[in-house]
Amino acid sequence: MSGPGRSLRRKLLRWLLIPLTVLFVVDATGSWLVASRLSRGVQDGELVEIARELALHVKLVDGEPRFDLESDAERTLLLDQADQLRYSVTGADGRHLAGDATLPRPRGGAPVDPYDAIVSGQPVRIVELPVMAGGWPALVQVASTLNKQTALAGQIIVDVILPQLLLILVAGLLVWFGVAHGLAPLERLQQAVAARSHRDLSPIAAADIPAEVDPLLASVNDLMSRLDTVLGQQARFIADAAHQLRTPVAGLKAHIELALREDDAAQQRQSLAQLYIGVERLSRLVAQLLTLARNESGSARAFEPANVDLARLAFDITMDCVPHAYRRGIDLGFEGARDNVPIRGDAHRLAELINNLLDNAIRYSRNGGRVTVGVSAHPEPRISVSDDGPTIPPPERERVFERFHRVIGTEVDGSGLGLAIVREIATLHGAKIALDDDVDGVGNIFSVSFPTPIPAAL
């Protein structure tokens, strides 16, 4: 379940925790702004109240505004344990009447329009309150450092953000354990696969697999089933090949040893002739073994159906087999249309099917007999090959299509693979094979019926 940059757990945690973290950062920023605004509003309200109290002591004396506040009252009014408070009172002409002369020059703003400034190297918050003393204008300024405002904002942030942070941490832990619990079936599945032998291709069974993983598990099991089939076919092919090649190879070895011991040239020539016949049989056996392996169901490769004219293909192959039939004294004939019997299939494999049917019929027919190839289009595309060979008993008719099966009592030389190849190619094309007595009561008739091709939509 782990791998560099490919861990599903890490991806899930990233997709879940990163958005939570971003939301937390956004919320914390917003909370800080709100807390700063609230604490600033509280401080501004206090400064306005102090300014109004100071404004009550601005009076008109001798026709001019004067500020009259006792020192004890001033200390009490400006007393603050957290911040340093300062004030300034100026007349309309800018003349300083009382307070701290180091405060910035009045901005003339409204009493509800506080502003920030720097006084003696410290950031302060200032409010300005215009007053009228007997008709004469004056201005009261009150400034305060920001210690209490900052502390209040920090306290608000702690009270608001800390629970949210704890909530994020708890959510993160729940997500972590939730992801771990959700991926536990996949961990068990991985362990079950890792613990398997390479020879065990049985379906994988795992409990509590998430529904999203079921299609993957089904595909893996299907792949293992197909691998089991293919590997079984390969093992069977190797066993069959070893069994069938042992006898001809031993015969070749015997003929070679015999030829080496012969001093007479004629005898050596005869041994070499027998050796040639053995090599020819061996070559045919190897070719049929490879053909069978190439066309076995489940292991066939590069099967790309195309439009094939069954009648034309059958006629051409029948003509190619005429010399072989002639050497055996067989009357080889063709019946039915010579073209326009369309099917979908692989022309090369279909040629192997027809070749093996014809070779089987010619090989097992009696000398001077007949073999007839027939092709029809209705009710479905069909090719048939009838012969004059020994009638195959009904109990044997299914077994003749098995590899290396030989009907008891036949002495014709053969590999026992021809009809097995026919069955594999027919199965690959979705065709049906039938074996019946010939219509004249002598010999057999093999027929292969193909699916009717679906016409292309106009």
Steps between C-alpha positions, in 0.01 A plus 500: 500500500799729510735632239696817427244763401232236441358428847121501496499581873715808444283617213182462705654677797621781278159543339329504842747677728630768265151650444440488877830679560423763235156557652661534842753757373225698323279485808790598729581799277138607495472455877812711552358780287168484683674491841720797405197697385308422819790583732566819306133591528508447878810717536356771272187511713703547817707778340186682383355486851823642645500772235140596586590514868797727422279715277281585799794686649555730201340833601497861376695730735546870417374438150746220431473118540681363801551143627427458869568153650651427834814285502344229718202471268736493205701214645183308584357552150819396325581210729537169308702197612560369147545807281645848521237771436574852380279793410529836337264800483551764226312808397357583165815690409716195586614644829580226752281536806583193710633147496784339304634725230679211329179353359461542124336812366122462491358346186163654547318171468163402643490356854412160356796495268799383712836443336838342568821697545851480645578704810844486664578192297190312618190413297194669646131533430366859491149647509415866444191667647401857391340709780340847527585712802257794508495509126875459466620178331762275654628146440570221749740220404542175694770245414565154642760233441374166358593257777145434617367485145764243403440299816124503446539392136737222608256384766219490245722308261591247770137459604384454140793334324610255769174302492512501122861380506406221739207414272733486198742274688217269608364498144849424370536205737154373406587533131831318556336211683207501258731471200704230673181306583366546147823376344535204737316261260742600224792431734357154569449446129862598432621263771285218362645548152858534630469178700390297197715253318577583138327175408175595674275663240171433677260797545592747774242517777508794742239610753367853545643624172358845412251501214734726301769228508266215399540565122881501539493176701264342246734603216803360685317171563396486135861561395622225734237263362615570145863463605413167662337387176789614283767355728304174522485487122871567479576227752273259314660595169850442639396163644329398175793615290750313718287186484442513126855599406662227706406217261599665168824632649584152628421361152725757335778412740460129419510564123812714539676234707400236245630711210829555682549127548423410137792451264289424195412814305156366401413424861623842605284657230197306623569608860529862388170468313335376818671781687355753253150358548543525877620860476203587277259349755674682781486829309126458439441413866691809616309719254167365623601543863586863434177551306300353787678718756445810289125438468416373847208684659628754748850517352423612145668827410440760233155369412348781296189384312455627148262429214582162344331323206471145634411351162795654316741404780373140509516465123860628481617263774317208338684568176832509689425154644430337164861367458491345847167333426620386159798318651258307720260432213232707673221667300504851648194712414347834586129581526315824553567864419857606433454848643263732688481309829623776734606439860708688758828338587875459462574377148830337600346303786198403289739367237665283769156372604406399143846354433479278807148382415612412146824337614307290751243396236762412236722320750223276636302439179554167324711495185283584203238657724355846486519820706251780442519857625170686522425865578156651560373839614157407639366472760848601623851500349620140503786290367491119494753232409380144437727196460492127431701407807396266781179621664576645841277341767270747686680447837826611334366807320567742784839355585643524147535875555724445802872537447694181426184289499501221243200283413574139595564281198638768268850444372538824306807699594401827669575725795152513649504881498319594179145491634610658831632795296168515312307520827721776644473714187123444483464599866705812437251597226190410700423218254335163569647163391288198419598144406245266338481202271538589134172529306583189295560296814873457430752708693452818698407862444660779704319836492584838649222762529595867545298790645320703236679836471297808593458733199667837540257785570444734207 
